[in-house]
Amino acid sequence: MVNMTDGLPWPLKAVPQTFLQIVQHLEKGQAVAAGVTQLLTEVQAHWDLVAQFHVPDGRDDRLQAQVEIFFQVLFGVFIRLRVLQVTHPVASRIAVDSYNTALGEESQRVASAARTLESARDWKVANDVARVTEKLLVADTESTANFAIDLDVCSVPPPKPNVFHGRDDTVKSLVEKAIEHSTRQASANLGILGNGGLGKISLVQVVMWDRPIVEHFGPRRFFLSRTLLVLDNLETVWLVPDDRARSQLELLLRRLAAISTLTLIITSRGVVLPRGIRWENVASATLEPFSAEAALQTFDDIAETSKSDDETERAAVMELMKDVDYMPLAVTLLAQLAQCGEKPSRPGDNVAASIAVSIQLLTAGPNSEEPLQLLSICAHLPAGLRTSVFDQLMPLFKDLDSSRRSLKALALISVGPQGELKMLSPIRHFVLSAHPMTADHNAAMRQIHFSIAASAPTKLSEEFTTKSTAVAAEYENLNVFLLHLIDTEEPSQSLVHAVRAVSEYAYLTSPSLTLLLALWSRLDALWSRLDGHARWLAECCTHIGRIYLLLCDYSSAIDALLKASAIFDRIGFRQAAAYCALLLGDCRRNQGFNEVAVQQYTAARDTFLELQDHFNASMCLMRLGGIVAAQGKYEDAKQYLTSARSAFTGESKHRVYAADCTSSLGRIYTREGNLAMAETELQIAQSEYQVLGNQWGIRKCMRLLGDLRRRQRDFSSAEELLVSAREQSTRTGMPLEQAGCINAIGLLRRDQGRTHEALEAFRAAAQIYERMGAAVWLTNCRLAIEGLENVPI
């Protein structure tokens, strides 16, 4: 029998022979845990591969030294495994964690040594591959089944990654297909596609070291009998505008596919497999980003974090991973930053370099400008380029469909469930910084988005839901693109109107200050020297004040409204200044300064009446009704509210304010104890809110009806209404509304005799009221707490 180490120079010969004897001795002993068995399989595979290294005359000293070091590591790993084997009967019972830790350490030592060795033999493998490729390309016949290819080196596969999550099904499918076809003496061609950073190489490494693959193909995982050949980064030849190179690649692949004992795996950027051969996994070839769970597992394993870490910090990590769309390379880089003790932030250079390679392939062709511009347009639309917008861009491109196909082929974009063209977040940010839109495309996008903004409904009506459809679908894109215009252009009247329209729409759905604050900062620096900007700035300040008021940030609301009022007074716009006074009255009322609020409402109402603005005069009357009701002057309050409601009822566009008056009347009747009348008014108001699609009004009526049911001692109905109202208000992020629901639940628990739960609810509501500066409600809450603290629980 020929010695496997014949031909190896000294001292390479002695060390592996000794090692082989020890390994054979180990195999005679009783089998240990599955983890040891698996690691020994990998060690044996490394041994078999490296034992075939042939160092020719005038051998490379560096290669010899690395081989010697590698065998020394394997020998050390064996000694450690031998100790684990001897102690296993005890360790498996009393030190399982230590046992698993030791296995993990040895596995990492093997992988680390393999990486070092890999760099030393790369030059030789490269020469072998070049020689094989040359033979295949110069052949005169398509068939290569009888090729005699003499390889001096059988490539040691790169070590598998220590951390790998989320692709178990893909690994299993690739392994099964590779072994199945090889067993039948048939070639298997498998593709792994996707953009840079999605983990194609890591997946291949895991497949090549999968135990069934190692046992089936053995050391010949390169180009001989029962061989697994991996061609990485095939896009460097396949996705280039060189027809000759592509033709040669197709010919090479056909000849490789003709070898029945060869299993071929390729990795390539993009989503298109090379033509000319049959691929076994067409449907599953393209990789997707991580799942959220796999991303978190990967982050934990690399950064050495766990579920027990601070919840706020983990939530921030999850948000950051979501922000990079769970792209494997980005997640890995974030985890490495965290492992080094740095605060994770958006990964930069490494991800950018990976994306730049794909874009370089895109720009290599003669007609690259249009695909690149479509890519830039998509980068400004985080929710995706929808079909309706895509169609409007058609006249600006010679062949927009061709550009779309080019981007899809390189996996720079993907198609969403509704046909929209989407882009992963890391790609988006890279393109935004490196490839701006042309002036013509920017102008076209501006016109399209201004048109969408103009269609946004800014008043509640029966048609609100229908009119919201288009703007709701583009809401995220609108925000991002308008922010882009605010940052890059001097504010225009069209831009101001678009921002106001989108913000007014958001005020009715999900209030946001982002656009307004960005525009305010730009206008504030320009208004003193540009005609017309003063009024724009004041209107912007007014709307900012409204949103701060809605979010219960009264000090910020007052600052914005006072600034707006001062500008309106300066330019003589009395009606707008009076509206600011009305909103200032709302702030003061919610802060508990009722006398100041009455003065603001009264002054504003006088101005509105003088200017024949009966709508806003009625708004002031409705507010005054709320204040006198809080003072217990119910008859005066009902008179104010009834009068205001009559004024609103005459105009269909004011129906929501009539419903506000109705719900306030229902609250007053509840306080008076006229529960039948209260229920009638509240149900009328709720029906109106439902017709108008006013979610805030619907939640308010749920809370008021819940309190009514409590007073009627219908505790089960009360709880159902109040708990539902609280859950919905929590999702919307309205703290005062949430506190009102919690306070109402406290009253319910008190009436049920569940004193401890009532105190918890009142204290939770009081914390919110105190944080938001809601003095009146805070006082009422504290009185309720004091009334219960001495009650036996």
N, C-alpha and C positions, 0 to 999 in steps of 0.2 A: 504494500500500500504506500502510495506516495505521501510523504510528509507535507502537510499544508504549508509549512514555513520554508520549504526548500526554495532557495533563491533569495531569501531575505538576508541582508548583510548583518554582521555582528555590530552592536549588541541587540539589534531588533529580533534576532532569531531566538536568543535564550529567554528573553522576558516573556514573549507570547507563549512559548512552549510551557514555561512554568505556570503561567496564568491559565492556559488551557487545561493542564492537569488538575489545577485547583478547582476550576469550574466543573470538570467532569466528576471530581470527588464530591462536590456539593450536590450535583444532580442525583448521586446515589443515596443521599440522605432523605429523610422524611420531608415531604413537601411542606413548605411554610405558607404563610398567608398569601392571598391572591396578589397583594401589592408587591411582595418580594418576587413572586413568580414573574409578574409582568416586567419588573425592573431587570431581573436576570435575563429575560428574553431580549430586552433592548441592549443590555450589555453584551450578550452573545452576538446579537446582530452587528453591533459596532465592531466586535472582535472579528467576525467573519469578513466584514467589508475591508477593514484596515489591514488584515492579514494578507490581502491580495495586492497591496501596494508593491509595485516593483520599482526599486530605485536603481536606475541604470548606472553604468560605469561613470565615474566623475559625478557621483550622486550629489544631490542638493543637500547641503548640511542643514539648512533650515528645516526642510521637510523631515529629515531623519530625526532632528531634535524634537520636533513637535510630535512625531509618532511615538518616540520614547516617553515623552511626558504624558501622552494620552494613555499609554499602557500602564504607566505608574498610577494614574488616576483610577483606571479600571481595577487595578490590583487593590488599591485602597478601598474602593467601593465594595469589592468582594469581601474583604476582611470585616467591614462594618456589617454587611449582610449576614456573614457567618455568625457574628455576635447576636444579631437579631434572631437568627434561626435558633440558636441555642437557648436564648432567653424567651423565645416566643410563647411557650406554654404558660409562663407567669405573666409576661408583659401583656398578653392579650386579655388578661383578666384585671390587672391592677394598674396598668400604665398604657392604656390604649392611645391616649393623646401623644405621649412621648414616642410610642412605637410609630405612629403615623408621621410625626414630625421628622423622625430619623429617616424614614423612607423618602419623604419629600426632599430632605437635604441631599441625600445620595442621588436622587433623580436630577436635581439641579447641578450637582457636581459633574455628572455624566454629560448633561447638556452643555455646560460651560466648556468642558474640555473638548467636546465635539465642535463647538463654534471656533475655538482656537485652531484646532486641526484643519477645519474647513478652509480658513484663509490661506494656510500653507499649501494646500493641494489644488487651489482654484486654477492656477496657471496650467496644470497638467490636464485637468478636466476640459478646460477651454480648448486646448489643442486637440484633444480626442474628438470633441463635438464638431470642431471645424473640419477635421479629417473625414468624419462620417458624413457630414452634410455635403462635402465636396464629392464624395463617392456617389451619393444618391442623385445629385443634380446632373452629373455628367453621364449617367447611365443612358443607354440608347433605348431601353425598353421600360414600359410602365411597371412591369413586375419586378419585385425585389425580393421575392420569397427565398431565392437561392443565394442571396448575397452572403459572402464570407467576410465578416468584419472583425478584425483582430484588435481588441481593445487591451491596452496595458493596464488601465485603471478602471475599476468599477466604482462609479461615484458614490461617496458616502452621502446619503440624503441629509439635508440640513436638519438639525434637531428640532423636534416639535416644540411649539411655544409652551412655556410653563402655565400660562393663563389662556384658556380658550373656553368660551361659553356661547350658547345660543344657536349652534349649528349641528346639533346631534343628528337630526334627521337627514341633513345634507351629507354628512360624513358617512352615515350608514348606507345611503343610496349609492354614493360613489364607490364605496368599498364593495358592496354587493354586485354592482354592475361590472366592476373591474375583474373580480374573481370569477363571476359566472361566465363571462366571455372567455377568459383565459382557460378555464377548466374545459370548455368546449373547443379549445384550440381555435378560437375566433378572435379577431381583433376587436377591441373596445375603444371607442373614441369619445372622450368626455371633455366637455367645455366648462370653464368657470369664468363667468363674465361679471363685469361691474366696474364702477369707477374706481380710481385710485383711492386707497384708504379704506376699502370695504372688507379687507382681510382675505384676499384671494390666496396670497402666498401662505399665510398662516393655515388656511384650510388645506392646502396641498401638503404642507408639512405634517399636519395631523393625520391625513389619509396615508401618507407614506410610512408613518410609524404606527399605524393601527395594527394591532396584533395579528388579525387574520391576513393582512397584506404582507407583513413581515414573514409569517409562516408560509404563505403561498409563494411569494416571489423570492424570498430569501435575500441574499446579497445582490442578486442580479436585478436590481431596480434601476436599470439604465438602458441597455440595448442588445440583449441576447435572449436566449430561450426563456420563456415566461418572464418577460421584461416589462417593467413599468417605466415609461419615459414621460417626463414632465417638461413641457416647453413653456417657460414663463415669459410674460410681457410680449406676447405675440403681436400686440398692436403696433409695435415698433416697425414691423414689416407689413402687417395686414392692413392697417388703417392709415396708409400713406398714399399720396397721389402718384405713386410710381407704378405704372401698370406692369412693367417688367418684373419688379420685385414681387408684386402680388401674384403674378402668373407663376413665378418660380416657387413661391410659397405653396400655392395650390398644388403644383406638381409634387413638391416634397411631401406634402401631407397625404396625397393620394398614394404615393409609394410607401410611406410609412403605414398607411391603413391597409395596404396589401399584405403586410407581414402578419400572418395569422397568430403568431405567438407574442405579438406586441400589444400592450395596452397603453394608450396615449391619453394624457391629460394636458390640456392647454389652459393657460390663464391669459385673459386679455381685457383691456379696458373696453367699454362699450357694451352693446347688447346684441351684436350680430356675429354669429359664428362663421368661420370661413366656409366657402362653398366647395363642392366636389367630393365630399365624403359624408358618410352617414354618422351623425352624432346620436349617442344613446340617451342624452339627457337634455334635449332641446327645451322642454317645458320648464325645467328647473335650473337651467344653467346660470341665469342672472341672479347675483346675490343682492339681497336687500340689506338696509341698515340693521343694526341690532334691534331687538325688542327692548323695551324699557327695562325688563327684568334682567336680560343678558347684559345690558350696558351697566346696570348697577352691580351685578356680580363681578364683571370685569374690573370695574373701578375699585370695588372692595378688595379684590385679590391683589391688585397691583399697589394700591395706596395703603393697603393693610388697615382698612377701616371696617366697621361692622355695623349691624343694625342697632347696636346699643349706643352708638354715638349720638351727639346732640341732634334732636329732631329738626331744629331750625337749620342747622348746618347741612343735614342730609337733604332737607327740602331744597336748599339752595343748590346743592350738587345735582339733584334730579332736574331742577329747572335749567341748569347750565347744560346738562347732557341733552335735554329736550331742545335747547337752543341750537345745538350743533346737530340736531336731527339724528342722534344716536349713531353717528358715523363712527365705525370702529377705530380708525386712526385717531380721530379727534378725542374719543373717549379715553384711549390709551394715553395720549399726551396729557390730558387733564389729570389722569390718575398719577402719572409720573411727576407732574408738578406738585400734586398733593403729597406724594411720598417724600419729596425733597423738602417738605415743610413750607412750600409756597402756597399762597391762596390760589386755587384754580381759577383761571380766567380763560377767555376764548383762545384756543391754541393758534399759533401763527405760522411761523416759517415752514415747519415740516408739512403741515396740511397744505399751505399755499404752494409749496414746491410740487406736491403730488398733483394738485389741480392744474398747475401750470403745464405739466406734461400733457394732460389731455387737451388743453387749449392749444398747445404747440402742434399737436397732431391735427387739430381743426384748421389752424392757420397755414399748414404746409401746402395746401392745395391752391390752385390759381383763382378759385372763386370763394375765398374765405371771408370776405368782408361782410356779406349778408348774414351768414350764420353767426358771426361774431356779434353783429348788431342785434340780432334776435336774442342772443344769449344775454346781452346787456339789458334789453327791454325786460326779459324774464326776471333778471336780478332785482328789478325795482318792484316786483310783484310777488311778495312772499306767499300770498294765497293762490298763486298760479295765474298764468295768462289764459283767461277763459275764451271760449269760442267766439263770443260776441265781440270781444276786443280784438281777437286775432283777425277776424273778418274785416274789421275796420282798418287794420294795418296792411292789408293785401296790396292796395295801390302803391305803397311805398317800397315794395320789394319786387324784383324781377321774378323770383321764384321762391315764395315764402314756404311752400310745402317742402321744397328741396332743402331749405335751411333747417326746417324742423326735423327732417329725416337725418340730416347730418348730426345734429345735436343729440338726437335719440341714439344714434349708432354709437356715439362716444359716451353714452350714459351721463352726459352733462345735464340733461333734463329727463324727466319721466312724465308719463301721462297719468293724471289723477282720475278718480272715479267718475267725474263728470266731463272728462275730456280736456281738462285744463292742463297746461304745460307747467310742471312744477320743478323746483330746483332745491337740492339740499342746502341747508343754511351755510355750511362752510364754503360751498361753491359760490353761493350768492354774495357773501361778503368779499370774497376774493375778486369776483368779477366787478363788483361795484367800485372797488378801489383801483383796479387795473385797466378796466375797459369801459369808459364812459360812453353814453349814447351820443350820436351825432345831433347837431342842432335841429335838423329836420325831424328826426324821430322824437326828440324831446318835445318839440312843438306839437307834434301829432298826439303824443301821450298826454300833454297838458290839455289839449282840446277835448280829448275823450273823457278825461277824468273830471274836468270842469262840468261837462255835460252830465255825467253821472251824479255829481254833487248837486247840480241844479234840480235834479229829479227827486232829491231826498225830501220826504215829507217833514215839515217842521212844526206841524200842528196835529193834535190828536183829532181824528175824525173816523167815520165809518170806513173810509177807504185807506186808512193808515197802513193796515197789514198788507193790502194789495200793493200799495205804492212803495212799500219798504222792500219788496222782493229784490229788486235790482241792486239797490244801494247796500242792502244787508250782505249780498253775495260779494260785493266789492269793498266792503267797509275796511277790512285790514289793508288792502291795496291802496285805497284812498288815503288812509292815514300816512302810510309810508311814502307815497308819491308826493303828497302835499308837503310833508316834512322836507323831502328832497328839494322841492321848489322854494320853500321858505329859506333853506340853507344856501341855495345857489343863485337865487334871483332877487332883484329888488322888488319889494311888495307892490303889487298892482291891485287895482280895484277888483279885477276878476278873481285874483287869488284870495283877497279878503272875503269876497262873497262866497267863494267855495269853502273856505275854512269855517265861516259862520254857518253855512248850510249844514255841513257835516257835523259841526259841534251842536247845532240845534237839534239835529236828528239824534245824536248820541245822548243829549240831555233827556230825551224821552225814552231811551232804551237802556244805555249803560254810560252814565256821565263820565267824561274824560277831559282832563285839562291839557293834555300833551300838545295838541295842535295850537290851542289858544295861547298857551304860555310861550311857545316857540315864536308865534307871530307877534305877540306882545313885545318880546325882547327886541325883535327887528324894528317894529314900528316905533318903539320908545326912543331908539337911537336916531330915527329919521324924521319924526313928525314935525319938529321945529323948523326944518328947512325944505320940506316938500309939501306942496299944496295938496289939500284933501286928506293928508295923513292924520290930522288932529281928530277929525270925526271918526276915522277908522280905529284909531287908538282908543278913543273913548268907548266906542261900541264893543270893541274887544274886551276892554276892562269891565264893562257892564256884564258881559256874558261870563267872564271869569268869576265875577262876584256872585252871579246866580249859581254857578256850579259849586263854588266854595260854600255857599249857603246850603245847597242841597246836601253837601258832604259834611255839614255841621262844623266847618272851620270858620267860625264867625269873625275872628280877628282878621284873617286873610280876606274874607268877603268884604268887611267894612273898609279895609285899606283900598281894595280895588274899586269899590263903589264910590268912595270919596274922591278918588283920583278921576274917575269917569265924570262924576258930577261937576267937579271943578272945570274940566275941559268943556263940558257942555255949556256951563254958565259963561265961559269965556267966549265961545263961538255963538252964543245966543240961541241955543237949542233947548228951550224951556221944557218941552214935553219930555225929552229924554232925561233931563235933569230931575223932573218930577218922578219919573219911573225909578230913577236911582233912589230917591227919597222913599218910595214905596218899599223897595227891597231893603233899604236900611232899617225901615220899620220892622220888617220880618226878622232881621238879625237881632234887633233890640228886644223884640217880643220873646224870641227864643232864649235870649240871655236872662230874661226875667225883668227887664226894665220896661214895664208896661206903660208908664206915663210918658217916657221918651218915645215909645212906639206909637202911642196915640197922637203925639205931636207930629211925628213924621207922616202918619197916614192922613191926618187932617190937612196938613200943608199940601201934601201931594194931591189930595182930592180937590182942594180949592183950585189948584192950578189946572187940573184936568177939566173941571167944570168950566173954567174960564176959557179954555181952549176948545170947548165943545167935544172933549174926548170922554164920552159917557161910558165907554167900555172900561177904561182904566179907573174912572171915578167909581164904578161899581166894584171893581177889584178892591179899592180902598175900603168901601163900605163892607164888603165881605170880611176883610181883615179886622175891621172895628167890631163886627159882630162876634168874631172869635174872642177878642179881648174882653168884651163886656160879659160874654158867657163865662169866661174863666173867673170873673169877679162875682159871679152868681146873679147877675142881672139878666135873667133868662128871657123875660118879655122883651126888653130892649134888643137883646141879641136876636131873637126870632124875627123881630121887625126888620132889623138890618139885613138879615140873611134872606128873608122872603123878598124884600125889595130888590136886592142884588140878583137873586135868582130870576125874578121877572125880567130884569134887563138882559140877562144872559140867554134866556129862553127864546128871545126874539130872533137870535142869530144861530144858525145851525153850527157854525164854526166855533161857537162859544159853549156848546153843550157840556163839555167837560167841566167848565166852571159852574154851570148850573148843577151838575152832579156833585161838585164839591160843596155847594151850599146845602144840597139835600142831605148829604152825609153829616154835615155839621148840625143840621136841624135834628137828625136822628140821634146824635150824641147828646144834644140838649134834652130831648124828650127822655132819654135814658136816665140822665141825672135827675130829672124831675120825677122819675118813677112811672111815667106814662109809657110802659113797655110795649103796649100794643101799637101805639102811634110811632114809637121809635123803630120797631121792627118794620113797619110799613115804609118809612122813609129810607131806612138802610137798604132794604131789598130793592127799592126803586133806584137808589144810587148805584148799587152793585150791578144791576141790569144795565144801566147806562154805561158804566165803566167797561163791562164786558163787550157791549156793542162797539165801543170806541177802541177797544184793545188797550186800555190803560191799566197796565199791570200794577202800578203803584196804588191806584184807586181800588182795584180788586182786593189787594192785600189789606188795605186800610179797612175796607168793609168786613173782611173776614175777621179782623181783630175786634172791631166794634160789635159785630154780631156774636162773636165768642164771649165778649164781656156781657152782652145782653142775655145769652143763654145761662151764664153764671148767675146772674141776678134772678133768673127764672128757676134756678136750682136744677137745670138740665146739664149736669156736670160732664156727662160723656160727650154730648154735642159740643159743649164749650171747649173741652180738651182737644177734640178733633180739629176744630176751627183754629184754635190758638197755636197748637203745635205746628200745623201746616203753615200758618202765617209766619211763625218764627223761622221755620226752615227756609221758606222762600226769601224772607228778608235777609237771612244770613248769606244766602247765595248772591244776593244783589250787592252786598257790601254797604248797606245803609245803616249806620250804627244807631241813630236815634229811632228808626223804625224797628230795628231789632230789639232795642231796649224797651220800647213800648210793648212789644209782644211778651218779653220776659217778665215785665212788670205785671201784665194782665194774667200771666200764668201764676205769678206769685199771689195775686188776689184769689185765683181759683183754688190754689193749694191751701190758702188760709181758710177759705169757706169750707173746704173739705176736711178741715181739722188736721192737715198734714203740715204742722207748724215748722218743722225742721226744713222741709223742702221749700216752704214759702219764704223762709229767711234766706235760704240760698239764692232763690230767684230774685228777691228784692235787692240783696247785696250785689248780685251780678249786674242788675239794671243800674244800680246806683253808681257802680264803677264806670259804666259807659257814660251816664249823665255827667259825672264829674269830669271825665276826660274830655267830653265835648262841650263843657261849659254851659249845660242846660240847667240853669239855677232853679227854675220853678219845678220841673219834674224831679230834680235831685232832692228838693225839700220835701215833696210829697212822698218820695221813696223812703227817705230817712224817717219820716213820721210813721210810715207803715212798719219799718224795722223796729222802732222804739216801742210800738204798740204790741209787738210779738216777743220781744226779747225776754220779758218777764213771765211769759206764758209757759207753763210746764210742758215739756216735749215728751 
